[in-house]
Structure formats: structure tokens, C-alpha cells
Amino acid sequence: FQSIFSTDGTHVIAGGNDKTARIWALRTSRTVATLTGHSNKIYSCIFDLEGHRAVTGSYDRTIRLWDVQTGFSKRTLMCGSSCNHVALSPDGNLLVSAHVNKKIQFWSLRGGQLVQEVGGLHDAQVTGVQFSGDGTQVVTTSRDNTCALVDVRQFREVGRMSDRSFKTAV
């Protein structure tokens, strides 16, 4: 399960086994929002760059976009496979998600539509994803104990990393 700071460092969000995500204000250590609506555990959650929206990825095969101030779900993305991890591009316009079905998906946050699904990267579920600092690549981790590099402009694998002693944690 993931917990992460807001960009401005004033809040923390964490997903839980109880099907909710909670947002805490660091100054007071109090819960300021409880995000409810998923029907299974939430493995991943993040804030957008401004801290106005949150994104959660769940084992219920959905990704939800939330209004942080109201705590309301603004959009539900039907991803078709349990979601292990979500990450935002540096410009905040593209979301990438890692899934149990061994695939990653790229989503437009502006329109909420699936931009591209990429499979064939791994032989087991994808457990993590992260954009490079310039947003041109994504690195993935998988239960097959490999990391793959994906070119975001072409949505194809451009590299692979592994080591005999490397084992993924999730």
C-alpha cells in the first residue's frame, strides 16, 4: 500500500485495505478527507501537482480521480484489471497505471480516456510504474523480477533490466 506527500508538503494520502484512502493535514495530524467509493483495497494513491486532485488505484479494477477539498469522486476509470500502482507525468497530464494482468495503461487526465495499453513487457503482474523526470520514459517493475523501460512517445519497450539476485518487493 502506498502513502505519499502532497507536492507542497502540507498533506499525506494513504490507501488502505478498508477500501478507502485518507488524507491527513500534517500541521494538525488530523484526517481532512476520507475517500470512499472503491469496492476493494486501494494499493496506490497520489496527489496531482497542485494538490487539488487525488488519484487512487484499486483491486476493484478501477482508478478514481478525486476532488481533495470535497472528498468526492469526480471520475472513475474502468481499467479492466486490478491496479497495483499509479504515477503522474511531470506535466500532470498523463497517468500511467500498473496492473495484475501484466499490462500498463496510459490515461489522459484531461479527458479521462485510455490513451494506450501496453502489454508484452512482463511475464507476471506489473507492480510499479514511474515516469522519468522529463516524462519521456516510464520504468516498470514486475513480479517476474525485471524492470522495463517504455518510451512514452511510441508506447513501446526500449530497455530491460534484471539481475539474478533482484526480487521485487510486492
Disulfide bonds with the S-S distance in Angstrom:
none
